[in-house]
Amino acid sequence: MTTTLLDSFKLYYEYLPSDELVFAAIRRYRAEQRKKQKAEADAIVAWIAGSPATWKHFVAKLRRVKR
């Protein structure tokens, strides 16, 4: 029995049931990385928003717009 090009393509790209554990581990790792990145971004935003210089700049912009 000869394998066609389509058969070899399917065999090469087909997911096996044993691959599911690997995919689950990858999903967990990516979720952890996203959580870390989001926490870092939130910390930076909190630091910027808590800076008195930022608020001075913001109020100055509002005063300029108000005129």
CORFENKA-V19554 format. One record per residue. N is the residue number from 1. RES is the residue in one letter. D_CENTER is the distance of its C-alpha to the mean C-alpha in Angstrom with 2 decimals. Layout:
n=<N;N>
res=<RES;RES>
d_center=<D_CENTER;D_CENTER>
This chain:
n=<1;2;3;4;5;6;7;8;9;10;11;12;13;14;15;16;17;18;19;20;21;22;23;24;25;26;27;28;29;30;31;32;33;34;35;36;37;38;39;40;41;42;43;44;45;46;47;48;49;50;51;52;53;54;55;56;57;58;59;60;61;62;63;64;65;66;67>
res=<M;T;T;T;L;L;D;S;F;K;L;Y;Y;E;Y;L;P;S;D;E;L;V;F;A;A;I;R;R;Y;R;A;E;Q;R;K;K;Q;K;A;E;A;D;A;I;V;A;W;I;A;G;S;P;A;T;W;K;H;F;V;A;K;L;R;R;V;K;R>
d_center=<46.29;44.24;40.55;39.56;36.70;34.87;35.49;34.20;31.03;30.48;31.25;28.85;25.82;26.69;24.58;26.82;26.85;26.45;23.06;21.64;21.48;19.49;16.96;16.80;16.26;13.40;11.72;12.59;11.34;7.79;8.06;9.67;7.33;4.61;8.08;9.36;7.14;7.90;11.39;11.88;11.13;13.44;15.95;16.17;16.70;19.24;20.96;21.32;22.50;24.89;26.46;29.97;29.75;26.90;29.07;32.13;30.43;29.23;32.77;34.34;32.34;33.46;37.02;36.94;35.77;38.42;41.30>
